Amino acid sequence: MNPEVRVMQPSGRLDVTNVNQFRREVTDIALLKPKFLLIDLKDISFMDSSGLGALVAALKTIRTAGGELALCSPSDQVQMLFDLTNMGTIFKVYPSREEFAFRVGIKLKN
């Protein structure tokens, strides 16, 4: 990825058991002031309201640092949660990393 883009790829569950660690990682990345934080959700098998809240907090944290947050590759369960909560209107969600790179005009490393 482009150095202006930081990527997180959490896996398993994004729920009450691990959102504090997720938030710390986002805060650490925000200190680097990337243009984009891309969170790749392809390996998230389950997300609850705590995970959704952590994504909203990440959005605020990255925006405060002057960057943009994008999500990609949501699993069916995560996409259903976004649809039920209308969070797809708040987040920029891309079907893949490649689509994100194409849309924002950056090149992926080979």
N, C-alpha and C positions, 0 to 999 in steps of 0.2 A: 504494500500500500504506500501511497504518497506520504511523506513525512508530516504533512499537515493533517493527516487522518490517523487517529488512534482507533484501534479495534479491540472490543471486548467480546469474548465468546463464552459466556457462562454455560454451564451444562447441568443437566438433571433438573432439580426443582429450584424455582425462584419463589421462595415463600418465607414465612416468618422465621424459619430456622437459619437462613443465610443472607437476609437482606442487609444486615449491618455490615457484613464483609463486602457485599456488592457496593454499598454506598461509600465505603472507605476507598475502594478501588476507583470509583468514579471521581471522588475528591482528589485522589492522587493524580489522576489523568488531567483533571481540570487545572491543576497547578502548572501543567506544561503548556496550557493555553493553545490546544489544537484548534484548527479551523473546524474540524468535524470529529465527533465521537460516533463511531458506528458500532452499534451493539447487534451482533449476529446471534439471533435467537434459535438457530436451527437445532441446537442440542438441548433446548429447554423442553422437558417433557410435561411439566406442570407449573402453572403460575397461579397464585391466589391474589387476593386483594393487597396483601403486603408486598408482593412482587410488583404489582401494578403501581402501588404507591412509591416503590423504590425507583421505578422508571420515570414517574412524574418528578420525583426529587432530582433524578439525574438530569432531566431536561432543564430544570431550574438552575442546577449547579453549572452545567455547561454553558447555558445562556449567560449567566452571571460572569463567567470567565471569557465571554466574547465569542463563543463558538456555537456550533449547531449540533443537535443530536439527531441521529437517524437510526432506524431499526431495519433489520433485514431478516429474511428467511424465517418468519414466524411459523411454528408448528401449527397443526390444525387446532389444537386446544388453545394455544395462545391467540390465534386469529379469531377463534370463536369468542374468547374473552374480550378482545378488542371490539368486536362487532356488538356484543351485548352491552358494553359500557360506552360505546361511541368514542373510544380512545383513538380509533383510527383517524379521527378528525383533528386530534391534538398532535399526534406523532406523524413524522414522515416515515412511512413504512414501504420498503422496497422488497420485491420477491427474492432478490439475491444480492450478493456483494457486487457482482458484475453489473447488474442493473443500477445499483447505487453509483458505481464508478462512472458508468455511462451518463447518467442523469446529471451528476455534478461536474462532469468534465475532467476526471482525473484518470490516470492510468494505473492499472494493477501491476504489481511486480510479477514476473514469471517465476 
